[in-house]
């Protein structure tokens, strides 16, 4: 494989990781390299920063390709170190790839929870230990969600103002993002459906608000993701009602 093809494959992996589309052995291999590679960490952070900027621009409509091409200057991208591909692409070429190539999925799925790099990762935690760890790392009042053997907790992740639980069910991994407040869900211009007295909004993932927090589930196909989301929501409601009884 030539260097250009290797770089294209690497860039695709980074993009899929930031999107939450990696799972199983592919995800574990990527995160193993991420834990030891400062270069890869910088590339992931650069892409997340770029995506956050696009999200914050609040684009409501797709821009026609012809208009973009007319606006983009016919010049080469700035010359920078090949060790920083996302910085190299952060100007005109990146804009074309993301906006024209369909990367602006945030137009219809604005619940961009995982802004900023992962600060800490822990595996082998019980649900109660995971909730305690998240609270200590981020201050987020994450619930202790024990979904049983059919949906096992694999690890926890913490970012600057978010946390995530990764579950595995029937060989597929699902990532449940959590943030304090309900703005991410309230402001999401997505179709919703009421489930267990909670409105679930569906786009690339499924999001909902519960007890002053926002939740967002990604991974799997649409049908399985919905099944896991409903199971997690039922567990959340059971945890909340259990606390109220005490």
N, C-alpha and C positions, 0 to 999 in steps of 0.2 A: 504494500500500500504506500502510495507516495505521500509526502508530508502534507500536501494540501488536502488530500482525502482524509488523512488522519485528523487534521485540524477541523474539517467540516464535521466529522463524526463526533469529535470532542465537543464542539460548539452545540451540536444537537443534544448531546447528553446533558450539558449544562442547562440548556433551555428547558428540557424535559424535567430536570431535577427542580428547577426554580418553579415550574408549573405544577409540581407535585404529581407528575405522570410516571415517575420511576417506581418500581415495586420489586419485591422479592430479591433474588440474587443480584439483579442489576442495580437496585438501590443500595444494597449492602456493600457492593464493590465500589460504587461511586463514593459513598460516605466514608469508606475505609481510606480511600485516596484523599478525600477532602480533609480528613482529620490530620493528615501529615503534610499536606502540600499547601504552602502559603500562596503559591501562584494560583492554584485552583480556587482557594478561598477568595482571592482578590477578584478572580473572574466571576464567581458566583455573586459576590457583593456588587460588582459593577453592573451586572445584568439586573439584579434586583433594584438597584438605584435607578436605572434607566426605566424599568417598568413602573416604578413608583411615580416617576415624573410624568409618564404617559397617563397613568391613572389619575393623578392629581389635576391633569389638564381638563378632566371632565368632558371628554369628547363624546358627543351624543349621536353623531352620524358618521358613516364611513366617508372618507374622502376619495373621490374618483381617482383612479390611477393616472388618467391623462393630466389631471390638475397637479398631482404630485410630481409627475415627470417634468412638467413645465416649470415648476418652482425650484427643482433641484439643480444646483449649478453643475455644469459639466466639468468637474475637476476631480482629481484623485483624492482619496482619503489622506489625512495627515500621516506621515511616516513615523511610526513609533515601533517600539520593540515587539517582535513577533511573540514574545512571551506574555503579552497582554492582549489577546485577541478581542476581548469585549471592549477594551479601551480603544483599540484600533477601529472597531465597528461602531463606536458610539456616536458617530456623526452621520453623514449622508448615507452611506451604505446601510447602516443599521435602521435608519428611518424607512428606507425603501423595503427592507426585508420585513420589518415589523408591521408597518402600516399597509403595504400593498400585499404582502404575503399572507395576510390573515392573522397576524400575531395579535392584533388588537381584540382579542376575545373579551377584554375587559369592557368593551362597549356594551356587551350583553351580560357580562358576569363581573360586576364591579367589586365583589367581595374579596378584595386583595388583602388577605390577612397577613401573610408572612412577609412583611416589609422589614428589610434589614437582615443581616446575617444571623445564622444560628449562633447563639451565645453558649449554649450548653446542651449536651445530649446524655441521656442515661438509659441504659437497658437493664432488664432483669428486675424491674420494680413491680411490687404489688400495686393494685389500684390506690390503696390508702397511702403508700409510700410515694407514689407518683404525684398525688395531689399535694402532699406535704412538701415535696421537692419543688414543684412548680410555684407554690405559694412563697417559699423561701427565696427562689431565684428571681421571681418577677412580681410578687405581690398579688398575682391573679388568684382569685378564690376558685381554683379548679376543683371540680367534683371528683370524688373517688368512684369511678365508674367500673364496676365489675360486671362485664358482659358475659361471663361464663366461659366454658371451654369452647363454645362454638364461635367465639369472637375474642381471641386472646390479646391482652395488652403486650406489645412487643417492646416499646420504648417510649420515652418522653423527650420532647425537644422544647427549648426555650429560646425566644428571640427577644428583642428590645422591649416590646410591649405585647407579646403574644406567646402562647404556648400551644403545644400539639401533642396528642396521644396518637401513636400508631398502633392499629389493631390488625390482626391477621385472621381471616375467616376463609376457610376452604382454599387455602393457598394464595389468596389475594390480600394485599395490604391496603388499608384504608387509613387516611390521616384526618383526625378530628382537630381542627384549629379552634382556639378559644381566645377571646379578648373580653376585657371588662367593657361594660356599656353595650348599648344596642344600636348605635348609629350605623354600623356596618350593614346591619340587616334592614333597619328602618329606611335607610336611604337607597337601598338596592332596588333599581327599577327592573324587577324580575317578576314573572308570574308566580303567584303563591297559592297554596292550598292548605286548609286548616286540618291539622292532625293533632289529636290529643290536646285540643284547645290552644294549639300553637300554630302560627302560620309558617309553613315551610316554603322557602323560595328556591327555585331550581334554575340553574344555569349550567356551567361546567361542573359545579358541585351542588350540594344542597345546604342551605343556610337557614338558621332560625334563631330567635331570641328566647331566652329562658332565665327567669330570676335575675334580670339585670346584666346578663352576659350574652355575647354573640357566639354562636357555634357555626362551624362550616366544615362539611365532610367532603373529602375528595377520594378518588380511587375507584377501581372496578368499573363495571358498566352501569348504565343508568338504572336498570331494574335492581341489580344487587346493591348498588349504592343507596337506593331508596329503602330497601329492606333493612340494611344496616342502620340507616339514619332513623328509621322508625323504632328499631330496637333500642338504639342509644337514647332516643327521646323518652321512650317508656321507662328506661332505667333512671334517667334524670328526674322524671316526675316521681318515681318511687322513692328516690333519695330525698327529694324535697319534701314529700309528704311524710316520710319517716322522721325528718328533722322537726317538722311542724308538730308531730305527735309528742315528741319529747319536749 
